[in-house]
């Protein structure tokens, strides 16, 4: 299978090259040349374990990796999850489930893709006998998950940009207390969007990215989205057959990558009824799906910091499909948005997508309500998913992070302070971070100095 850039100005690549490249040279994002249609073959997925399902799904895309090699890479990627189901689907009430995605090594849904991506990178270094420099920007969980996917891996160096003072203390410790020589956590001034903008400018320097063999670990990486498709399929298969045609996934999201994965699975023939995009008070996606206008605003720190985003980098993939897979139109939309900070869509599918917005005050009250009604402790991001649920649909709320990562908010809301052994251990380790301005030139120089060469 080949993969194309959304902007159509770079050659198609195979799976491994698209993953290694990350952001396309023309600034676009890679997508499959054609989406497969699983509608007539879903029965073959029934009863598979999570790693088996992941392998069977990904083998359709990763056609340049020998099947037994891919099977081993996938199996290795899910050995550090603490729940035997990997992604347990738990009933809470009538027509209501929660899909727990926080049982990986960094207690967040990003582990599903980034444990796999770490193994894909390591495999690439071994096969090609080359080193690789991995660069990402994070609003919280991506950085920790990316780092823990590459800890101590030979041939790799990982650089993670994050907004200083705008991630939770435990999220920061997961990035800065690893002790690994190949990990560089870079605290930059400004917001996540500023860090993401610097990252994209660095990737625009083709000589630099090729010389350092630079790859993107953010959800702009093709492998991230494809790996996340799997837990939607896994949850859908766990439902009673009578509920599968009426399910709505409720997805806390800021960068649009998580919900995009589910929507792409729907485009592949899995009969999912719809998706609810659950935002915090930084609500660009809520405004988009309620008004049809994609307009930047200011970023305000919140109790759900991983969603403190205004520029949803994965949205370009959705635009590609929304404009009829026309790269010229994608370039026009992205240029307009870059120039004006807004774009109005003339037609929008509001049956497939609905949206909700949750303020900090509401997050606390929702945590209280969910605990009172169901005995369930939801982290601040997951709480946003419980804001509005459709009474006529089966709702699956994606629980994207462990409440133990946000003990202050949980304690303030319900008087319980959740803990986790891996997080407690971090509190005694020294923080090692590198403070830089959000300046692409300074970040490039830092990468040049610290990247493993070879």
C-alpha positions in Angstrom: 0.0 0.0 0.0 1.2 3.5 -0.8 0.6 6.7 1.2 0.0 10.2 -0.2 0.5 13.7 1.3 -2.7 15.7 1.8 -1.0 18.5 -0.1 -0.2 16.3 -3.1 3.3 17.8 -3.9 5.5 14.9 -2.8 5.9 11.3 -4.1 3.9 8.5 -2.6 5.7 6.4 0.0 5.4 2.9 1.4 4.4 2.4 5.1 7.9 2.3 6.6 9.1 5.4 4.7 5.9 7.3 5.5 6.3 6.5 9.2 10.0 7.5 9.2 9.3 10.7 7.4 6.4 11.8 9.7 5.5 15.2 8.2 5.5 15.2 4.4 8.2 17.4 2.8 5.4 19.6 1.3 4.1 20.2 4.8 1.1 17.8 4.4 0.2 14.7 6.3 0.3 11.2 5.0 -2.8 9.1 4.4 -3.5 5.8 2.7 -3.8 6.1 -1.1 -7.1 4.2 -0.7 -8.9 3.2 2.5 -9.6 -0.5 2.7 -13.2 -1.7 3.0 -13.7 -4.0 6.0 -17.5 -4.0 5.8 -17.7 -7.5 4.4 -15.0 -9.1 6.5 -15.6 -7.9 10.1 -16.5 -11.4 11.2 -12.9 -12.5 10.9 -11.9 -10.1 13.7 -14.3 -11.6 16.2 -12.7 -13.0 19.4 -9.2 -11.8 18.7 -7.0 -10.6 21.5 -5.9 -7.0 21.3 -2.4 -7.7 19.9 -3.9 -10.2 17.4 -6.5 -7.6 16.3 -3.8 -4.9 16.0 -1.7 -7.2 13.8 -4.6 -8.2 11.5 -5.6 -4.6 11.1 -2.1 -3.1 10.5 -1.0 -5.8 8.1 -3.3 -4.3 5.5 -1.3 -1.1 5.7 2.2 -2.2 6.6 2.7 -4.3 3.4 6.4 -3.6 3.3 7.1 -5.4 6.6 7.1 -9.2 6.6 4.0 -10.5 8.4 5.9 -12.4 11.1 8.1 -9.4 11.8 5.1 -7.2 12.1 3.4 -9.7 14.4 6.4 -9.7 16.7 6.6 -5.9 16.7 3.0 -5.6 17.6 3.1 -8.3 20.3 6.1 -6.6 21.9 4.3 -3.3 22.0 1.5 -4.5 24.3 3.6 -6.4 26.9 3.7 -3.4 29.3 0.0 -2.9 29.7 -1.3 -3.9 33.1 -4.8 -4.9 32.3 -5.1 -8.3 30.5 -7.7 -6.8 28.1 -5.3 -4.0 27.2 -8.3 -1.7 26.5 -11.1 -2.9 28.8 -14.6 -1.9 27.9 -16.6 -1.3 31.2 -20.4 -0.9 31.5 -21.4 2.0 33.7 -25.2 2.2 33.1 -27.8 1.6 30.6 -26.4 2.4 27.1 -23.2 3.7 28.7 -19.7 2.3 28.6 -16.3 3.6 29.4 -13.3 2.4 27.3 -10.2 2.6 29.5 -7.1 3.5 27.6 -4.8 4.3 30.4 -3.3 0.9 31.4 0.0 1.4 29.5 3.3 2.5 30.9 2.6 6.2 31.1 -1.1 5.8 32.0 -2.5 7.6 28.9 -4.1 6.6 25.6 -1.0 7.7 23.7 0.8 4.5 24.8 -1.3 2.5 22.4 0.4 4.1 19.4 3.7 5.2 20.8 4.8 1.8 22.2 4.3 0.5 18.7 6.0 3.5 17.1 9.0 3.0 19.3 9.3 -0.6 18.1 8.8 0.5 14.5 11.6 3.0 14.8 14.0 0.5 16.5 13.2 -2.0 13.7 14.0 0.6 11.1 17.3 1.5 12.7 18.3 -2.2 12.8 17.2 -3.0 9.2 18.7 0.2 7.7 21.7 0.4 10.0 21.0 4.1 10.5 20.3 6.3 13.5 17.2 8.4 13.8 16.3 11.6 15.6 12.7 11.8 16.8 11.1 15.2 17.5 7.7 15.9 19.0 5.7 18.6 20.7 3.3 17.8 23.6 0.6 19.4 25.7 1.1 16.6 28.2 0.6 12.9 27.5 2.2 12.6 24.0 5.7 13.5 25.3 5.7 11.0 28.1 4.3 8.2 26.0 6.8 9.0 23.1 9.7 9.1 25.5 8.8 5.8 27.2 8.4 4.2 23.8 12.1 5.0 23.0 13.8 4.9 26.4 17.3 3.6 25.9 16.6 2.4 22.4 19.9 2.1 20.4 20.3 4.4 17.4 17.6 6.8 18.6 17.5 10.2 20.2 14.2 11.8 21.2 13.5 15.5 21.7 10.2 16.6 23.2 9.1 20.2 23.3 6.5 21.1 25.9 5.1 24.5 27.2 6.9 25.3 30.4 4.5 25.5 33.4 1.5 24.3 31.3 1.6 20.6 31.8 0.7 18.8 35.1 3.6 18.2 37.5 3.3 14.5 37.1 3.2 14.7 33.3 6.4 16.8 33.5 8.1 14.3 35.8 7.3 11.4 33.3 9.3 13.3 30.7 12.1 14.7 32.8 12.9 12.0 35.4 13.8 9.1 33.1 17.5 9.1 33.5 17.9 7.9 29.9 20.8 9.3 27.9 18.8 9.4 24.6 16.0 11.6 26.0 15.9 15.4 25.9 12.8 17.1 27.4 12.8 20.7 26.2 10.7 23.2 28.2 9.8 26.1 25.9 8.1 29.4 26.6 4.6 30.0 25.3 1.8 27.5 24.5 1.6 24.0 22.9 0.6 25.7 19.7 3.8 27.7 19.8 5.8 24.6 20.2 3.9 22.8 17.4 4.5 25.7 15.1 8.3 25.6 15.8 8.3 21.9 15.2 6.6 22.3 11.8 9.1 25.0 10.8 12.0 22.8 11.7 10.6 20.0 9.6 10.3 22.5 6.8 14.1 22.7 6.7 14.7 19.7 4.3 18.5 19.7 4.5 18.4 19.6 8.3 15.7 16.9 8.6 17.4 14.7 6.0 20.9 15.1 7.5 19.6 14.3 11.1 17.1 11.7 9.8 14.4 13.6 11.7 11.1 12.0 12.3 7.9 13.3 13.8 6.4 11.5 16.8 3.3 13.7 17.1 -0.1 12.5 15.9 0.9 13.9 12.5 2.7 10.6 12.2 0.7 8.1 10.1 1.4 5.2 12.5 -0.1 7.1 15.4 -3.5 7.4 13.8 -3.6 3.9 12.3 -2.7 2.3 15.7 -5.4 4.3 17.4 -8.0 2.9 14.9 -7.6 -0.5 16.6 -9.1 0.3 20.0 -12.2 1.6 18.3 -12.6 -1.6 16.5 -11.8 -3.6 19.6 -14.5 -1.8 21.6 -17.0 -2.1 18.8 -16.5 -5.9 18.7 -16.9 -6.2 22.4 -20.4 -4.7 22.3 -23.5 -6.9 22.0 -24.4 -7.3 18.3 -27.7 -5.5 18.9 -25.9 -2.3 20.0 -23.1 -2.1 17.4 -25.2 -0.2 14.8 -26.2 2.5 17.3 -23.0 3.4 19.0 -21.5 6.9 19.5 -18.0 7.2 20.6 -17.5 10.2 22.9 -13.9 11.4 22.5 -12.1 14.0 24.7 -9.8 15.7 22.2 -7.9 18.8 21.4 -5.6 17.8 18.5 -8.3 15.9 16.6 -6.0 12.8 16.2 -7.9 10.6 18.6 -11.4 11.1 17.1 -10.0 11.1 13.5 -8.8 7.5 14.1 -12.4 6.5 14.9 -13.8 8.4 12.0 -11.3 6.8 9.6 -12.4 3.4 10.8 -16.0 4.3 10.1 -14.8 5.3 6.5 -13.4 1.8 6.3 -16.8 0.2 6.6 -17.2 -0.3 10.4 -20.9 0.8 11.1 -20.3 3.3 13.9 -23.3 5.7 14.3 -21.3 8.8 15.2 -18.8 10.7 17.3 -19.1 13.3 20.0 -16.1 15.6 20.2 -15.6 16.6 23.8 -13.5 19.7 24.4 -12.5 21.7 27.4 -12.8 25.5 27.5 -10.3 25.7 24.7 -13.0 24.9 22.3 -11.9 25.5 18.7 -13.3 22.0 17.7 -16.6 22.6 19.6 -17.0 25.9 17.7 -16.2 24.2 14.4 -18.7 21.4 14.8 -21.5 23.7 16.0 -20.9 26.7 13.6 -18.9 25.2 10.6 -16.2 27.8 11.2 -12.6 26.9 12.1 -11.3 29.9 14.0 -8.3 30.3 16.2 -8.7 31.8 19.7 -6.5 32.3 22.7 -5.3 29.3 24.8 -6.3 29.4 28.4 -4.8 27.0 30.9 -7.3 24.5 32.2 -7.8 21.5 34.5 -7.5 19.3 31.4 -4.1 20.5 30.1 -3.6 17.9 27.3 -6.5 19.6 25.5 -5.2 23.2 25.8 -4.8 23.5 22.0 -6.2 25.9 19.4 -4.5 24.5 16.2 -5.6 20.9 15.8 -2.8 19.6 13.7 -4.6 16.4 12.6 -7.5 18.4 11.2 -5.8 18.6 7.8 -6.4 14.9 7.3 -10.1 15.5 7.8 -10.0 18.5 5.5 -8.6 16.2 2.8 -11.6 14.0 2.8 -14.0 16.9 3.3 -12.9 18.6 0.1 -13.1 15.4 -2.0 -9.5 14.4 -1.7 -8.4 17.4 -3.6 -4.8 18.4 -2.6 -5.1 21.8 -4.3 -8.1 22.6 -2.2 -6.4 21.4 0.9 -3.5 23.8 0.2 -6.0 26.6 -0.3 -7.8 25.9 3.0 -4.5 25.7 4.9 -3.1 28.8 3.3 -6.3 30.7 4.1 -6.2 29.5 7.7 -2.6 30.4 8.1 -3.2 33.9 6.7 -6.4 34.7 8.5 -6.7 32.3 11.4 -10.1 31.1 10.2 -11.9 29.1 7.6 -15.6 28.6 7.1 -16.8 25.3 5.6 -19.9 25.6 3.4 -21.2 22.2 4.2 -20.7 20.1 7.3 -21.8 16.7 8.4 -23.4 17.3 11.8 -25.0 13.9 12.0 -21.7 12.0 12.2 -20.1 14.6 14.5 -21.6 16.4 17.5 -19.6 18.4 20.1 -19.6 19.6 23.7 -17.6 22.2 25.6 -16.7 21.8 29.3 -15.4 24.6 31.6 -13.2 24.0 34.6 -16.1 24.4 37.0 -18.1 21.8 35.1 -15.2 19.4 35.1 -15.2 19.3 38.9 -18.9 18.9 39.1 -18.9 16.1 36.5 -16.2 14.2 38.3 -18.4 14.4 41.4 -21.5 13.3 39.5 -19.8 10.4 37.8 -18.4 9.2 41.1 -21.7 9.6 42.8 -23.8 7.9 40.1 -21.4 5.1 39.0 -18.7 4.8 41.6 -16.2 5.7 38.9 -13.3 8.1 39.1 -12.8 10.0 35.9 -9.7 12.1 35.2 -10.4 15.7 34.1 -10.1 14.9 30.3 -12.5 11.9 30.5 -14.9 14.0 32.6 -15.4 16.3 29.5 -16.8 13.2 27.8 -19.7 13.0 30.3 -20.9 16.5 29.7 -23.6 15.6 27.2 -24.6 12.1 26.2 -27.2 11.2 23.5 -30.2 9.4 25.2 -31.1 7.5 22.0 -27.6 6.1 21.3 -25.2 3.7 23.0 -22.4 5.9 24.3 -18.8 4.7 24.7 -16.8 7.4 26.6 -13.0 7.1 25.9 -11.1 7.4 29.2 -7.9 8.9 28.0 -5.8 9.1 31.2 -5.5 7.7 34.7 -7.0 9.9 37.4 -3.7 9.3 39.3 -2.0 11.8 36.9 -4.2 14.6 38.2 -4.5 14.0 42.0 -5.1 17.6 43.0 -8.2 18.0 40.8 -9.6 14.6 41.9 -9.0 15.4 45.6 -10.6 18.8 45.3 -13.7 17.3 43.5 -14.4 14.1 45.6 -11.9 14.1 48.5 -10.0 11.1 47.1 -6.4 11.3 46.0 -5.6 8.6 43.5 -2.1 7.2 43.3 -0.1 4.9 41.2 3.2 3.2 42.0 5.0 4.4 38.8 4.0 8.0 39.6 5.0 7.8 43.2 8.5 6.6 42.2 9.0 9.6 40.0 8.7 12.0 43.0 12.1 11.1 44.3 14.0 11.4 41.0 15.7 14.6 39.8 14.1 16.6 37.1 16.4 17.1 34.0 15.0 19.5 31.5 16.4 22.0 29.0 14.8 25.5 28.8 14.8 27.1 25.4 12.9 29.9 23.7 10.3 28.8 21.2 12.8 29.7 18.5 13.3 27.1 15.6 16.9 28.2 15.2 17.8 27.6 18.9 15.9 24.3 18.9 17.7 23.2 15.7 21.1 24.0 17.2 20.2 22.0 20.3 19.2 19.0 18.3 22.4 19.2 16.2 24.5 19.2 19.4 22.8 16.2 21.1 21.5 13.9 18.3 23.2 10.5 18.1 25.2 10.4 14.9 25.7 7.4 12.5 
